[in-house]
Amino acid sequence: MSKIINTIYPEVLKRTVARCRRHGIVIPTFAQLRNPGLIPEDVKAKLPGIGLWDVNPANLFRITWKNDVLTGLYGNVNYVEIPREISGVKARIIGLVGKYFPTGAHKVGAAFGCLVPRLVSGEFDPDKHKAVWPSTGNYCRGGAFDCAVLHCTSIAILPEQMSQERFDWLRAIGAEVIATPGCESNVKEIYDKCWELKNDPLNVIFNQFEEFGNPIFHYNVTGPAVEEVFQDLDLKNGRVAAYVSATGSAGTIAAGDYLKKQYPSLKVVATEALQCPTLLMNGFGGHRIEGIGDKHVPWVHNVRSTDAVAAIDDEDCMRVLRLFNEPEGRRVLLEAGVSQSAVDQLPLLGISGICNLLAGIKTAKYFEYDENDIIFTVFTDSAEMYRSRVEELVQEKGVYTSNDAVGDLAGPLAHQRADYFKELTYPERKAIHNLKYYTWVEQQGKTYEEILEQWEPEYWRSLFEDEVPYFDQLIDEFNGEVGLVA
């Protein structure tokens, strides 16, 4: 019995099937997004002629870590290893690359995981419902893209202080955009707007902080992608030592739950902004690490599986953003012995990706990892999303010089310390879990009984492992009715 799909609506499904047939829409299964080798050949044949960001139904099949941007088809998992000349640690730090998803960010997968099960069950009716995507950035972009491809109506909610690129793109793709007060830390204001929109029953709220389709996608697609990278390295003495992820909506960090089953000694490290250290010290505040909204513990976060918390100074992230993207920064990196190919890959890290990198460095120093240890993380989006921020920093701090670059390589990177890092005891994990009560039970209508259930490992195992086979069964049945793929 699914905990997510409550009812099948045959009459809605008939209309949605006809709609998808009319628009040439076939929906991929989670199994196909995990392993594109399962995708039908007639679908693959269309892809080389379709741009990665095109609003085309075939791009649903590109919601995977394995897009080959040269051929338009699929290859190995896209990842970047950070050179030791940059990280300053013995351990290897490897990040999956989010830029090569449609929209340029991996959140399009989390949105898919939330919307599609509701679509193929009939719970979401595209003829009348609007999909509402509350977000601190990339999630609402992913939701708007998925809706555009599936010919659904979307409403994006995000804080008014997010980068201008996000607002421009959302409006261009046809989403209704609602800007709420504040920055990425102001999640409560987003929730307030959701409650207002709930007064209209035609608005369906896909809140990434409480929708289990978000972590389910990452457990079933992102976690196996990390495992595959490690297996492809084929190391005799290599160890998967840690998985580092900004908490944000607690979707991406769920890949750590999958990895812990494969590598029981692995440490899952949650990352947040030092200016808003919610997990580290029940703190609050504003910060500039876009896309990792704070001041609460997401409902979908399995806190019990989190081993440590690392808080990163947002100023360090902005300094490294300039180092990786300004000409003088790139020149200084080359002089420091970083290869040209590695320097060329650094713009694949957006601000939250840089945050994850810095947390990886802290993790390596705290646990004293050596050459045999590999720290995995996710570079969720790229610097392409933050060109306006780089320009703003020029206006604020002046032209970026070689002295700035030398200082930024020495400061946020080489001298990143293991401070503001907490290895969690069992009681400390439970204390963080208990913080959910004040947001979710008191304010957002969750039950006391379920928050107690959430402390039990079986609650999460069932969600992460038992739902997807049912989702895929519904998707296969739906596609069979549409009749466009054998």
Secondary structure, DSSP 8 states (H G I E B T S, - for coil): --SS-----HHHHHHHHHHHHHHT-----HHHHH-GGGS-HHHHTTGGGS-TT---GGGGGG-STTB-TTTSSB-S--EEEE-HHHH-SSSEEEEEE-TTSGGGSTHHHHHHHHHHHHHHHTSS-TTT-EEEEE-SSHHHHHHHHHHHHTT-EEEEEEETTS-HHHHHHHHHTT-EEEEESSSTT-HHHHHHHHHHHTTSTTEEE--TTT-THHHHHIIIIIHHHHHHHHHHH--SS-EEEEEEEE-TTSSGGGHHHHHHHH-TT-EEEEEEETTS-HHHHS-----S-TT---SS--TT--GGG--EEEEE-HHHHHHHHHHHHSHHHHHHHHHTT--HHHHHHGGG--HHHHHHHHHHHHHHHHHT--TTEEEEEEE-S-GGGGHHHHHHHHHHH-S--HHHHHHHIIIIIIT--S-SEEE--HHHHHHHHHTHIIIIITTS---HHHHHHTTSHHHHHHHHHHHHHHHHHHHHHHHHHHTS--
